[in-house]
Amino acid sequence: MTGPLRRWARPLVFAVCAVVAAAVWAVRPAVQTAQPSFAQLVAELSEPGGYFDTDNLISNEKSYLHVVSQLEEEGVSGGVYIGVGPDQNFSYIGRIRPTAAFLIDIRRDNLLLHLLFKALFAASRNRLEFLCLLTGRPVPGDLESWRDAGISRIAAYIDQTEPQPLAALGRRLQDAIRSFGVPVTDKEFATIGRFHEVFAAQGLSLQFQSFGRPVQSYNPTFRELLLETDREGRQANYLASEEDFQFVRALQARDAVIPVVGDLGGTHALAAIGRWMASHDEQLAAFYVSNVENYLFRYGNFEQYMENLKQLPHNGRSVVIRSIFGRYRVAESVPGYYTTSVVQNFRELLANYVGGRYRRYSDLVGR
């Protein structure tokens, strides 16, 4: 399927996927009993937290949407999505339309950030309200008229308005987070409040920054991430599409976006997600791993990571999405981008590993 026909068909396919996913989750409680709550599932799947040298509030991967067209062309949809990091996951989720998503990260702070996002989704009726609440901007009185607005217009509104005090909104969001049932200490609520204050203070000019180091010039701003396009020139961030946003919002409302604290090279979290998938007869759609594999090689637990991947039920269309940084340039690299986002077939990854082809990180990203 090519050209105008393919572009016409994609929205229909994703709409059907969304309906099917909603139907599946609607009937499951009737046939499965004693399912763990959202909070219980978070606790059962998680490991003790580890350290990374950044708050990681937004991505530093400007190329993150360059894989969208390939995901569509290869029919990556439905199933289970697994990803690391903050809200770039929502853009992949909005396009893939999984029945469930697990957001795993070694830092517990990432879980806290996703609890904030979950509360913001629950409080928001559309994309503009979500972005206003995230950045502390006033919500316009004619909110409904913004439902079909382009992301450039929405971003301009945020840029042209000043943040308001977050105290009342912060209390409201804390109440929502408490209702999720995940134990959060006063100190952790203070961390969530600090994250929210950063979004409000810096707005769409926010950039990824590591502790103790200046912001790197190649790190995109939040604004750039919102306005970024795929390789066909389409704005594909989840906040660029009301349909994508509402899918993610509905998935959050069904408690089907589960943040997990875990090391991809650890012995529990990822394998536990695999067991959950097997028990629910689910298969992997996509695993967004960012550049974590580089650290796994560096710290000696890449083999355990690969053993964990073997525990994930998958099929011939399952893929890994990774981001390649800096000096590693591959065929998919785009001039002007410090990162390169690529897709690899999951079975190919496992087969190459079993065949002994991955002795070092450069073997993996060079493929």
C-alpha positions in Angstrom: 0.0 0.0 0.0 1.6 3.3 -1.0 1.0 7.0 -1.5 -2.3 8.6 -0.7 -4.0 5.2 -0.1 -1.5 4.3 2.7 -1.9 7.7 4.3 -5.7 7.4 4.3 -5.6 3.8 5.6 -3.3 4.4 8.6 -5.8 6.5 10.7 -8.5 3.8 10.1 -6.2 1.0 11.1 -5.2 2.8 14.3 -8.8 3.6 15.1 -9.8 -0.1 14.8 -6.8 -1.0 17.0 -8.0 1.5 19.6 -11.5 0.0 19.6 -10.2 -3.6 19.8 -7.9 -2.7 22.7 -10.7 -1.0 24.6 -12.9 -4.0 24.1 -10.2 -6.4 25.3 -9.6 -4.5 28.5 -13.4 -4.1 29.0 -14.1 -7.8 29.0 -11.0 -9.1 30.9 -12.3 -8.3 34.4 -15.3 -10.5 33.6 -13.2 -13.6 32.8 -10.2 -13.0 35.1 -10.5 -12.7 38.8 -8.3 -11.4 41.6 -6.3 -9.2 39.3 -3.7 -7.0 41.1 -4.4 -3.3 41.5 -2.3 -0.7 39.8 -0.3 -0.2 43.0 0.1 -3.9 43.6 1.4 -4.5 40.0 3.9 -1.6 40.4 5.1 -3.2 43.6 5.2 -6.8 42.3 7.2 -5.9 39.2 9.6 -3.4 40.6 13.2 -3.7 42.0 15.1 -1.4 44.4 15.9 1.8 42.6 19.4 2.8 41.3 21.2 6.0 40.3 21.5 7.9 37.1 23.0 11.4 36.8 20.0 13.3 35.6 16.3 14.0 36.5 15.6 13.1 32.8 12.4 15.1 32.7 12.4 15.2 28.9 14.2 13.3 26.2 17.6 14.3 24.7 16.8 12.4 21.5 15.7 14.8 18.8 15.5 11.9 16.3 12.9 10.0 18.4 10.1 10.3 15.8 12.2 9.2 12.8 11.2 5.6 13.4 7.4 6.2 13.3 7.0 5.6 9.5 8.9 2.3 9.8 6.8 1.1 12.7 3.7 1.8 10.6 5.1 0.1 7.5 6.1 -3.0 9.5 2.7 -3.3 11.2 3.9 -2.8 14.7 0.7 -2.4 16.7 -1.3 -3.7 19.6 0.3 -6.1 22.0 2.5 -4.8 24.9 4.8 -1.8 24.7 7.8 -1.5 27.0 9.9 1.6 27.2 12.4 3.6 29.4 12.5 7.2 30.3 9.9 10.0 30.3 7.1 11.1 28.0 8.7 10.2 24.6 7.1 6.9 25.4 3.7 8.4 25.0 4.4 9.3 21.3 5.3 5.7 20.6 2.3 4.4 22.6 0.0 6.8 20.7 1.1 5.4 17.4 1.4 1.7 18.3 -1.9 1.5 20.2 -0.8 -1.3 22.7 -3.2 -3.0 25.1 -0.8 -2.3 27.9 2.5 -0.4 28.4 5.2 -0.9 31.0 7.6 2.1 31.6 10.7 0.7 33.3 13.6 2.7 34.5 16.4 2.2 37.1 15.5 5.4 38.9 12.5 5.5 41.2 12.3 9.2 40.3 11.2 8.1 36.9 8.2 6.4 38.5 7.5 9.5 40.5 7.5 11.5 37.2 5.1 9.1 35.6 2.8 9.4 38.6 2.7 13.1 37.9 2.0 12.5 34.3 -0.8 10.0 35.2 -2.4 12.6 37.5 -2.2 15.3 34.7 -3.8 13.0 32.2 -6.7 12.4 34.7 -7.1 16.1 35.2 -7.0 17.1 31.5 -9.8 17.1 28.9 -7.6 17.7 25.9 -4.0 18.3 24.8 -3.9 22.0 25.6 -5.2 21.5 29.1 -2.6 18.8 29.7 0.2 21.1 28.6 -1.2 24.0 30.5 -1.3 22.0 33.7 2.1 20.6 33.1 3.7 24.0 32.6 1.5 25.9 35.1 -0.2 28.0 32.5 -3.8 29.3 32.7 -6.3 27.1 30.9 -8.3 29.2 28.4 -12.0 29.6 28.8 -12.7 28.4 25.3 -10.8 25.2 25.9 -13.1 23.1 23.7 -12.3 25.2 20.6 -8.7 24.1 20.9 -9.4 20.4 20.4 -8.4 20.4 16.7 -5.7 23.1 17.0 -2.3 22.3 15.6 0.6 21.7 17.9 2.4 24.9 16.7 -0.6 27.0 17.8 -0.7 25.1 21.2 3.0 25.7 21.7 2.6 29.4 20.9 -0.1 29.7 23.5 2.2 28.2 26.2 5.1 30.5 25.1 2.9 33.6 25.2 1.5 33.0 28.7 3.1 33.3 32.1 3.1 30.5 34.7 0.7 30.8 37.7 1.4 29.6 41.3 1.3 25.8 41.5 0.2 25.4 45.1 -3.5 24.7 44.5 -2.9 22.6 41.5 -0.1 20.8 43.3 -2.5 19.8 46.1 -5.0 18.6 43.6 -2.4 16.5 41.8 -1.1 15.1 45.1 -4.6 13.9 46.0 -4.9 12.2 42.6 -1.5 10.5 43.1 -2.6 9.3 46.6 -5.7 7.7 45.0 -3.5 5.6 42.7 -2.4 3.6 45.8 1.3 3.6 45.2 3.1 4.5 48.5 4.7 8.0 48.1 6.6 9.6 51.0 6.5 13.3 51.9 10.1 13.6 50.5 9.0 12.0 47.3 6.0 14.3 47.0 8.5 17.2 47.4 10.5 15.6 44.5 7.4 15.5 42.3 6.7 19.1 43.2 10.2 20.1 42.2 9.8 18.4 38.9 6.5 20.3 38.3 8.2 23.6 39.3 10.9 23.0 36.7 8.3 22.5 33.9 6.5 25.7 35.0 9.7 27.8 35.4 11.3 26.7 32.1 8.2 26.0 30.0 8.9 24.8 26.5 12.5 26.0 26.7 13.3 23.1 29.1 16.3 21.0 28.1 17.7 17.7 29.3 20.6 18.3 31.7 23.0 16.0 33.6 23.9 16.8 37.2 27.0 19.0 37.5 27.4 19.6 33.7 26.1 22.4 31.5 23.3 21.8 29.0 24.7 20.4 25.8 24.0 22.4 22.7 22.7 19.4 20.8 20.0 18.6 23.4 16.6 19.6 22.0 14.2 21.9 24.0 10.8 20.6 25.0 9.4 22.9 22.2 11.6 21.2 19.6 10.5 17.8 20.8 6.8 18.8 20.5 7.3 20.2 17.0 9.6 17.4 15.7 8.5 15.3 12.7 8.9 11.8 11.4 10.9 11.1 8.2 7.8 12.0 6.1 7.6 15.4 7.6 4.6 14.7 9.8 4.4 16.1 13.3 4.0 12.9 15.3 4.4 13.8 19.0 1.5 12.5 21.0 0.5 16.2 21.8 0.4 16.9 18.0 -2.7 14.6 17.6 -5.8 14.8 19.7 -6.5 11.2 18.7 -3.1 10.0 19.9 -3.4 12.0 23.1 -6.9 10.6 23.9 -5.7 7.1 23.3 -2.8 7.5 25.9 -5.2 9.3 28.3 -7.7 6.3 28.0 -4.9 3.8 28.6 -3.8 5.7 31.7 -7.4 5.8 32.9 -7.6 2.0 32.7 -4.4 1.7 34.7 -2.7 0.1 31.7 0.4 2.3 31.7 2.4 0.9 34.5 5.7 2.5 35.7 8.2 0.0 37.0 11.5 0.5 38.8 14.0 -1.8 37.4 17.4 -2.4 35.9 17.1 -3.9 32.3 20.2 -6.0 33.3 18.7 -6.9 36.7 17.2 -10.3 37.7 13.6 -9.4 38.5 11.7 -6.5 36.9 12.0 -7.3 33.1 11.6 -11.0 33.7 8.5 -10.3 35.8 7.0 -8.3 33.0 7.6 -11.2 30.7 5.8 -13.5 33.2 2.9 -11.1 33.3 2.7 -11.0 29.5 2.7 -14.8 29.3 0.0 -15.1 31.9 -2.2 -12.6 30.0 -1.4 -14.2 26.6 0.2 -11.0 25.4 3.1 -10.5 23.0 5.6 -7.7 22.7 4.9 -5.0 20.1 7.9 -2.7 20.7 10.6 -2.3 23.3 12.0 1.3 23.4 15.5 0.9 25.0 17.0 4.3 24.2 20.8 3.9 24.6 20.7 1.9 27.8 22.4 -1.1 26.1 25.6 1.0 26.0 25.5 1.2 29.8 24.7 -2.5 30.0 27.9 -3.4 28.1 29.8 -0.9 30.1 28.8 -2.3 33.5 28.9 -6.0 32.5 25.2 -7.0 32.6 24.4 -7.1 28.9 24.2 -10.9 29.0 21.6 -10.8 31.8 19.7 -8.2 29.8 19.6 -10.6 26.8 18.5 -13.4 29.0 15.7 -11.2 30.3 14.6 -10.4 26.7 14.3 -14.1 26.0 11.6 -14.2 28.7 9.4 -11.7 26.8 6.7 -13.4 24.6 7.1 -12.0 21.1 6.3 -12.6 17.4 7.8 -11.9 14.0 6.8 -8.2 14.1 8.1 -7.4 17.6 10.8 -4.8 17.5 13.4 -3.0 19.6 13.7 0.8 19.2 17.1 2.2 20.2 18.8 5.6 20.1 22.4 5.8 19.0 24.4 8.8 20.2 27.4 10.8 19.1 30.3 9.1 17.3 28.3 6.0 16.3 26.9 6.9 12.8 24.9 4.4 10.8 22.9 4.4 7.6 19.8 5.9 9.3 21.7 8.9 10.7 20.4 12.3 9.6 22.6 15.3 9.2 22.1 17.9 12.0 20.9 15.3 14.5 23.2 14.1 17.3 21.1 11.0 17.9 19.9 8.4 15.5 16.8 6.4 16.2 16.6 2.9 14.7 14.4 -0.1 14.7 15.6 -3.7 14.9 13.5 -6.9 14.6 13.4 -8.6 18.0 14.0 -12.1 16.7 17.0 -10.8 14.7 18.4 -9.3 17.9 18.0 -12.6 19.8 19.4 -14.7 17.0 22.5 -12.5 16.5 23.1 -12.6 20.3 22.9 -16.4 20.3 25.2 -16.5 17.3 27.8 -14.6 19.3 27.7 -11.5 17.1 27.5 -8.9 20.0 30.9 -8.8 21.7 30.8 -5.0 22.2 28.4 -2.2 21.9 29.7 -1.2 18.5 28.8 -4.6 17.2 25.2 -4.1 18.3 24.6 -0.6 16.9 26.6 -1.4 13.7 24.5 -4.6 13.2 
